[in-house]
Amino acid sequence: MDKAIQHPSEILFNQTLSNISYSQFLNFDTCQPSFLAEFLLITAYALVTIVGLFGNLCLIFIIKRRKEAQNVTNILIANLSLSDVLICIMCIPVTVAYTLMDYWIFGEAMCKISSFIQSISVTVSIFSLVLIAIERYQLIVNPRGWKPNISHAYWGILFIWGFSLIISIPFLVFHQLTDEPFKHLSVHSDFYKNKVACIEAWPSVTERLIFTTSLLVFQYCFPLGFIFICYLRIFVCLRRRHGKIDRLRENDSRLSENKRINMMLISIVVTFAACWLPLNIFNVVFDWNHEALMSCNHNLAFTICHLVAMVSTCINPVFYGFLNKNFQKDLMSLVHHCRCSASQKEYENIALSNLQTDASKGSLKLNNPPVVI
């Protein structure tokens, strides 16, 4: 789920490692999308980027500004938003440009950093959801046991960022620029002269398969399985409490609030998993049977899968906004504050302008005194 780019040129390079004939790949450079398809693609990505960037930045700002909102869950939600902001800035524009242009223009540093940042961001996101599930589990299922506090939340965030950085290092090491794939294209060979591709160049196919499969397990399957068990236990516990006649310790409003919060968090987890599932399936097929992707539909399939995955950057502020009334109020207050600030600035400018006009009139009067007859 970490691979930002699965490009035809990378498939060709893998075929080089396997010493397979290039005759079946010579028409890859003729598989160009229509203008309408490119327009829709750019529009969809732009919309996802704007919503993801604006929504997550607003969410981070509101949580930071409101002291009463700085609890364990909200701090972890803000960390989740930060990882989404990185994807919107560092990964989406690069991937769109590379997919449309069919060659790399951002230099070797960005070739390594782009996939590295996306891997870190995805790992941080999924393990932030894990920490949120643990916090909710302890709060509801085991209320008399250990309770994570804000200090624990920051230590957890520090740990998952460090862990994410370590497991993403192979993307820095094995991503490189090469012109090898374009040497075997028969059509438009002059156009691709001096062009390069950004690819993963592993010492062997076996090592690449071990790494990508392990990453899929520890970055997607295992965390989501753990989260599912936690929320299942939480659901069972809340249902039992709701069915009790004696509710001296916990009233209906408290139960309803817990259900609402859990519903919001479960919605974020489920949507996150659903968004990244198509790209994970695409990557598995690419890793284990890339011959199945040898067609003009490769770029289209990857683009759709990647676009759906990038929608995950929007789910955090969207669900948090729809299901959190405090966030809605704070967002309206923020927008109102921005409008008032803009209006005040405009008013001050107008006042200053009038003052200058009045002063000018005064100067004219002084310089041109009335004539006495």
C-alpha positions, -999 to +999 in steps of 0.1 A: +000+000+000+030+022+000+039+022-037+031+056-051+040+047-087+036+014-106+046+025-141+050+006-174+086+016-174+091-002-141+074-033-155+098-032-185+128-029-161+116-059-142+114-078-175+150-068-180+159-086-148+140-117-160+155-116-195+122-118-212+116-105-248+104-069-252+083-076-283+051-075-263+058-042-247+068-021-277+034-003-279+033+009-244+042+044-254+012+046-278-013+040-250-020+076-243-052+087-225-077+110-242-078+147-234-111+142-216-096+114-194-067+136-186-089+165-177-111+143-154-080+128-138-065+162-131-098+176-118-104+146-095-069+147-081-071+185-076-104+182-057-090+154-035-058+175-028-077+207-020-102+189+003-076+169+020-051+197+025-077+224+036-097+200+058-067+185+076-050+218+082-082+232+096-086+201+118-050+204+131-055+241+138-087+237+156-074+209+178-043+229+186-062+261+194-088+245+217-071+234+249-102+214+260-100+194+227-064+183+234-072+148+247-055+115+236-080+108+208-079+142+193-041+144+194-039+111+175-065+124+151-043+155+145-013+132+139-033+113+114-042+146+096-005+156+095+004+124+077-024+131+052-011+166+046+023+152+037+007+129+011-013+158-004+019+180-007+046+155-015+030+125-033-002+134-052+012+161-075+043+140-083+023+109-091-002+127-113+026+143-133+045+111-137+014+091-148+005+117-174+040+124-188+053+088-188+088+099-177+103+115-146+112+152-144+116+158-107+152+146-102+168+118-083+161+132-048+124+134-054+124+100-069+136+086-036+118+110-013+083+107-029+077+070-022+096+072+011+073+100+023+042+081+012+053+049+029+060+069+061+026+087+059+006+055+053+024+037+082+018+067+105-019+068+096-026+031+102-007+030+135-024+062+146-057+044+141-042+015+161-033+038+191-068+053+189-084+018+191-062+010+221-072+042+239-109+036+232-106+000+243-090+009+277-115+037+282-146+015+276-137-022+280-112-018+308-121+015+326-104+005+358-071-005+341-043+015+326-054+047+309-032+064+283-027+102+289-015+130+267+021+122+275+016+086+264+000+099+232+030+120+223+054+092+231+033+069+209+034+094+181+072+097+184+075+059+183+053+053+152+071+081+133+104+065+141+092+030+133+076+043+100+109+060+090+129+028+097+107+004+077+105+029+048+143+032+044+144+006+015+125+031-006+154+056-002+180+029-010+164+011-040+146+038-059+167+052-087+166+070-120+173+050-152+169+053-190+170+016-195+132+011-201+131+037-229+159+020-248+136-008-259+107+013-272+105+013-310+078+040-314+086+076-306+121+067-296+134+102-304+108+117-280+121+095-251+157+102-259+175+114-227+143+107-207+145+088-174+121+067-153+119+064-115+119+028-105+126+003-077+159-015-085+163-044-061+193-068-061+169-096-068+132-102-074+130-125-043+142-097-020+117-073-035+088-098-030+099-105+006+099-068+014+067-058-003+048-088+011+060-082+046+051-045+043+016-055+032+012-077+062+026-053+088+013-021+072-022-031+063-034-066+073-021-070+108-030-034+120-065-036+106-071-070+121-060-057+155-083-026+152-112-049+142-108-070+173-106-039+195-138-023+182-156-056+182-148-059+219-159-023+224-192-030+205-200-060+227-191-042+259-214-012+250-242-035+240-240-053+274-240-020+293-269-007+273-289-038+281-285-035+319-314-022+339-292-007+366-274+023+351-263+041+382-227+045+371-233+054+335-264+071+321-280+070+287-263+103+275-229+089+284-236+057+265-249+076+235-218+098+235-195+068+235-215+052+207-213+084+186-175+087+191-169+051+183-191+053+152-170+082+140-138+063+146-150+031+131-162+050+100-127+064+096-110+030+099-134+012+076-132+039+049-094+040+052-092+003+047-116+004+018-097+032+001-064+014+002-077-020-007-078-016-045-042-003-046-031-031-024-046-056-047-030-039-077+004-040-060+000-077-051-008-085-088+021-064-099+045-081-075+035-117-082+021-117-117+030-085-135+024-102-169-013-098-162-008-060-164+007-059-198-019-038-216-029-002-223-052-005-193-023-006-169-021+031-164-059+035-161-061+007-136-033+021-115-047+056-117-081+046-105-067+025-076-043+053-066-070+080-068-093+059-045-064+055-021-057+092-021-094+098-011-083+085+023-066+118+029-101+134+030-119+110+052-105+123+085-118+158+083-150+147+065-161+122+091-148+142+120-167+172+107-200+153+100-200+135+133-185+160+156-207+190+164-179+208+183-157+206+152-185+221+131-189+250+155-152+256+156-149+255+118-177+281+115-161+302+141-128+300+122-144+310+090-163+338+107-130+350+123-113+350+089-142+370+074-142+395+102-104+399+100-107+406+062-136+430+068-117+448+095-086+451+073-108+465+044-124+489+068-090+501+080-078+506+045-109+526+036-106+547+067-069+554+059-078+563+023-105+587+035-081+602+060-056+608+032-083+623+011-094+647+038-058+657+045-054+664+008-085+686+008-072+704+038-039+710+020-057+724-010-076+748+012-045+760+029-026+764-003-055+781-020-072+805+005-105+820-005-104+853-023-119+882-003-138+907-024 
